[in-house]
Amino acid sequence: MLELLYAVPDLTVYPAETGGPQIVPNGAAPPYVSVHFVADRPLGGRLDHRSTRMRVRGYVHCVGADGIAARAVAEKVADAWLDVIVMLPGRSVYPIRSEGGRDPREDESTGRSVITISETYRLESDPGVGGS
């Protein structure tokens, strides 16, 4: 999923494609997007993940100098991810879906006042070959 964001022109993504910071460095200049992922197996299953549905949620923080810029970042993320079916060898993959988000809010966690829109996306796959 990160590769899809790295391909978006004029979008700074954390973690960086080059293996740079895993978190947003203090004083980072907007616009940018910060992403982290959490995987789970909602139906239980084996430890090797081959025999069960996998669900990966991408938690996205779209940051801009103001609300308009933050919304522009959020639109770039939605354009890159929404309804895309990624290729995962040995898995039958569902389209990436949005699970909603939060209204814009002011954030000063990096030492600079910015506006952040937080959104959640979901990627699910089942064992097997081919699309779902």
C-alpha positions in Angstrom: 0.0 0.0 0.0 2.9 2.3 0.7 4.2 1.9 -2.9 0.9 3.4 -4.1 1.5 6.5 -2.0 5.1 6.8 -3.0 4.0 6.9 -6.6 1.9 10.1 -6.0 3.6 13.2 -7.3 4.4 15.9 -4.8 3.4 13.9 -1.8 5.8 13.4 1.1 5.1 10.1 2.8 6.3 8.9 6.3 7.7 6.4 6.6 10.0 7.5 3.8 10.5 5.3 0.8 14.3 5.6 1.1 14.1 4.1 4.6 14.4 7.5 6.4 12.4 8.4 9.4 9.6 6.0 10.5 7.9 8.9 12.2 7.4 12.5 11.2 10.6 14.5 12.2 10.1 17.5 14.4 9.6 20.7 12.3 8.5 18.7 9.2 7.0 21.1 6.7 3.5 20.2 5.4 2.0 18.9 3.2 2.7 15.3 4.0 1.0 12.1 5.0 2.0 9.8 7.9 0.9 6.2 7.7 1.0 3.2 10.0 -0.5 -0.2 9.7 -2.1 -2.8 11.9 -2.8 -6.4 10.7 -5.2 -8.9 12.2 -7.0 -12.1 11.4 -10.7 -11.5 12.2 -11.6 -15.2 11.7 -8.7 -16.6 13.6 -6.4 -19.1 11.9 -2.8 -20.3 11.6 0.2 -18.3 12.6 1.7 -18.4 9.1 -1.4 -16.5 7.9 -1.9 -18.8 4.9 -5.2 -20.3 5.9 -7.2 -17.4 7.0 -8.5 -14.0 6.1 -6.0 -11.2 6.7 -7.1 -7.6 7.4 -4.7 -4.7 7.3 -5.8 -1.3 8.4 -3.9 1.8 7.2 -4.2 4.7 9.7 -3.4 7.8 7.7 -2.7 11.3 9.0 -3.1 13.9 6.2 -1.3 17.1 7.1 -1.4 20.5 5.6 -0.7 24.1 6.7 -4.5 24.7 6.7 -7.7 22.8 6.2 -7.7 23.2 2.4 -4.2 21.8 2.2 -5.0 18.9 4.5 -8.1 18.0 2.4 -5.9 18.1 -0.7 -3.6 15.5 0.9 -6.5 13.4 2.0 -7.8 13.5 -1.6 -4.4 12.3 -3.0 -4.5 9.4 -0.6 -8.1 8.5 -1.5 -7.2 8.6 -5.2 -4.2 6.4 -4.6 -5.9 3.8 -2.5 -9.7 3.7 -2.7 -11.1 0.7 -4.6 -7.6 -0.5 -5.7 -6.9 -4.2 -5.7 -3.3 -4.8 -4.9 -1.4 -7.9 -6.0 -0.4 -10.3 -3.2 1.0 -13.6 -4.5 -1.1 -16.5 -3.2 -3.9 -14.3 -1.9 -7.3 -13.3 -3.2 -7.5 -9.6 -2.5 -10.5 -7.4 -2.0 -10.5 -3.7 -3.1 -9.1 -1.2 -0.6 -12.0 0.4 1.3 -12.4 3.5 3.5 -13.6 3.1 7.0 -14.1 6.8 7.6 -12.2 9.5 9.3 -12.2 12.4 11.6 -12.8 16.1 11.0 -9.8 18.3 10.6 -8.0 19.3 13.8 -5.1 21.4 14.8 -2.0 19.5 15.7 1.3 20.8 17.1 3.0 17.4 17.9 5.9 18.1 15.5 6.7 21.6 16.8 4.7 23.3 14.1 1.0 24.2 14.0 -0.7 22.2 11.2 -4.1 20.8 10.4 -4.5 17.0 10.4 -7.2 14.9 8.9 -7.1 11.3 10.2 -8.6 8.5 8.0 -8.6 4.7 8.1 -8.4 2.4 5.1 -8.9 -1.4 5.1 -7.2 -4.1 2.9 -8.5 -7.6 3.2 -7.4 -10.9 1.6 -8.2 -14.6 1.7 -6.0 -17.5 0.9 -6.0 -18.4 -2.8 -5.2 -17.2 -6.2 -7.1 -14.5 -8.1 -9.1 -11.4 -7.3 -12.3 -11.2 -5.3 
